[in-house]
């Protein structure tokens, strides 16, 4: 293995960029070192789908040649990264995490890959994911061609999904940053469980061309990094209109951390129940401390409540119906039974029968959700909630809840259910709003995270919250024993 | 997506592709449910979602959140 100091593997993009420009190492040396590390430790976490060492070193040589001529192309030049294996890289296998597509090859790069390449970022590998991004609903973390994503903080725990490999690879210092995707929770969950900083951008800000579609209505691609600032640099490169993706909003993203809005001018909405009742008991002190940190920075915390709308039902109906359309051929051919998770196969099959009536109903409710968030975000600049209300689950534990909820009057039904902002992940995704997952503490050495949800296209604001939080905390700098 | 994807399927098994990591896939724990049970359960979930959606009063003039541009 190329001998670079261990600290390099846990450095931010900003730090690595400075070292490259100072010629502490070359782009080739950096890429080689990260490729070695990704190949050596990636399988330990079932994080690596495919090493792209040869292409990476070749591209790194081009970067060194540019740097010799002082042809600088920005913060990401020479920085290695991993791409969730639903993103096509030309002439390389793109498996979508699923056995039926294990040998699939595209002859073009996804737009986000092309944009990163243009600024000299180095794709060092494809990262493992839950098969088909979990769209049919999956029961176990092992729902993947590559096995269950294992958490670098505790390998008996799940890394989260569906961007499992992206979460664990960044956490374990195997790549400085990764690309993940979120339809409903797939960036926020592995970011929270693995203790990395993940950004789900506004719907339509980042092109999805070349990415496996799961739900055209809800899919977003976003960065998973070691810091909020790094997320900003990556987003600035990958965001923007793309004629190949009609879902792009035609908006660009310009990131200037120097001009970040001070947090002491912000009102942050939250719901006490999320932190004091719905969060697992062991996580509550960590969340309480995080809220105090935000108050200490001068943010004004105000209580908010979203409307009583069936976020989960609307999200699952939309995802299921659209996924069934995307994978119709897979389902009708019977190859869907090759998936690792039988529940996911069943979910996709059942989804073929979703009625147009239900789908349209869900799409109309989506507009109600959007209006509701507009109301809530009139009173505050962003919403704060736990990214997840517990630490990472055990790898062997089932992930789904029972399909039949307890009936009325049963012992397990609370008299007055506590609501909080519990549906914030599906709701935020339905409304297409951006969210940042920020490591905010540890419970028994397992990461816990906050999510910051903003108005559409307010990535600069939520990143600003993240950067200021990370200036006074060090949870994002901690590293697991790899 | 606007453009159809062109794919080249390599007719070889996963294990013949050396660049792929060794599959350390652990078989999922034996499902206590049969495929028929899982399908029934999935249909039940969809029925419950459908019931939840129908409880919402939707204004008649409310459009679904599609975006379509003629060109």
Contacts between the chains, C-beta under 8 A, distances in Angstrom:
chain1	res1	chain2	res2	distance
A	42	B	21	6.7
A	43	B	21	5.1
A	43	B	22	6.5
A	43	B	24	6.2
A	46	B	24	5.9
A	46	B	25	7.7
A	48	B	21	4.9
A	49	B	20	7.2
A	49	B	21	6.9
A	50	B	19	5.5
A	50	B	20	6.0
A	50	B	21	7.5
A	51	B	19	6.4
A	51	B	21	7.9
A	88	B	5	8.0
A	93	B	10	7.9
A	93	B	17	6.5
A	93	B	19	7.2
A	93	B	20	6.8
A	99	B	14	7.4
A	102	B	14	4.4
A	102	B	17	7.9
A	102	B	20	7.8
A	103	B	9	5.9
A	103	B	10	4.3
A	103	B	11	7.4
A	103	B	12	6.3
A	103	B	14	7.0
A	103	B	17	6.8
A	104	B	7	5.9
A	104	B	9	6.5
A	105	B	7	6.9
A	105	B	8	5.0
A	105	B	9	7.6
A	105	B	10	6.4
A	106	B	5	6.4
A	106	B	6	7.2
A	106	B	7	6.4
A	107	B	6	6.0
A	107	B	8	7.0
A	108	B	6	8.0
A	136	B	42	8.0
A	137	B	42	7.1
A	137	B	45	7.4
A	139	B	28	7.3
A	139	B	31	7.4
A	140	B	28	4.5
A	140	B	29	6.7
A	142	B	25	6.7
A	142	B	26	5.4
A	142	B	27	7.2
A	142	B	28	4.5
A	143	B	28	7.2
A	144	B	25	7.2
A	145	B	14	7.6
A	145	B	23	7.2
A	145	B	25	6.9
A	146	B	21	6.7
A	146	B	23	6.7
A	146	B	24	7.5
A	146	B	25	6.4
A	147	B	23	6.8
A	147	B	24	5.0
A	147	B	25	3.8
A	147	B	26	5.4
A	148	B	26	6.5
A	208	B	1	7.3
A	209	B	1	6.0
A	209	B	2	7.9
A	209	B	3	7.5
A	213	B	1	6.5
A	217	B	65	7.5
A	243	B	2	7.6
A	244	B	1	7.1
A	244	B	2	5.8
A	244	B	3	6.0
A	245	B	1	6.6
A	245	B	2	7.1
A	246	B	2	5.6
A	246	B	69	7.8
A	309	B	56	6.6
A	310	B	49	7.6
A	310	B	52	4.0
A	310	B	53	5.9
A	310	B	55	7.1
A	310	B	56	6.4
A	312	B	49	7.7
A	312	B	52	7.8
A	313	B	48	7.4
A	313	B	49	3.9
A	313	B	50	7.7
A	313	B	52	3.7
A	313	B	53	5.4
A	314	B	53	6.4
A	316	B	45	7.4
A	316	B	46	7.9
A	316	B	49	5.3
A	317	B	46	7.5
A	317	B	49	5.2
A	317	B	50	7.3
A	317	B	53	6.5
A	320	B	46	6.8
A	337	B	35	7.7
A	340	B	25	6.8
A	340	B	28	6.5
A	341	B	28	6.3
A	342	B	28	7.7
A	342	B	31	5.3
A	342	B	33	7.7
A	342	B	35	6.2
A	342	B	38	5.5
A	343	B	31	7.5
A	343	B	33	8.0
A	343	B	38	5.4
A	343	B	41	7.7
A	343	B	42	7.4
A	345	B	35	7.6
A	345	B	38	7.7
A	346	B	35	6.6
A	346	B	38	3.7
A	346	B	39	4.5
A	346	B	41	7.0
A	346	B	42	4.5
A	347	B	42	4.7
A	347	B	45	7.7
A	349	B	39	5.9
A	349	B	42	7.2
A	350	B	39	6.0
A	350	B	42	3.7
A	350	B	43	4.8
A	350	B	45	7.7
A	350	B	46	5.7
A	351	B	42	7.7
A	351	B	46	7.1
A	353	B	43	7.4
A	353	B	46	7.5
A	354	B	46	6.3
A	355	B	50	7.7
A	358	B	46	7.9
A	358	B	49	7.5
A	358	B	50	4.9
A	358	B	53	6.0
A	360	B	64	5.4
A	361	B	53	4.7
A	361	B	54	7.1
A	361	B	56	7.6
A	361	B	58	6.8
A	362	B	53	5.8
A	363	B	64	3.5
A	363	B	65	5.4
A	363	B	66	6.7
A	364	B	58	5.1
A	364	B	62	5.1
A	364	B	63	7.1
A	364	B	64	4.9
A	364	B	65	7.5
A	365	B	53	6.4
A	365	B	56	5.5
A	365	B	58	6.8
A	366	B	64	7.4
A	366	B	65	4.5
A	367	B	62	5.8
A	367	B	63	6.9
A	367	B	64	7.1
A	367	B	65	4.9
A	368	B	56	7.1
A	368	B	58	7.3
A	368	B	62	7.2
A	370	B	65	6.9
A	396	B	29	6.4
A	403	B	41	4.7
A	403	B	42	7.9
A	403	B	44	5.0
A	403	B	45	5.0
A	403	B	48	7.4
A	404	B	44	6.7
A	405	B	48	7.5
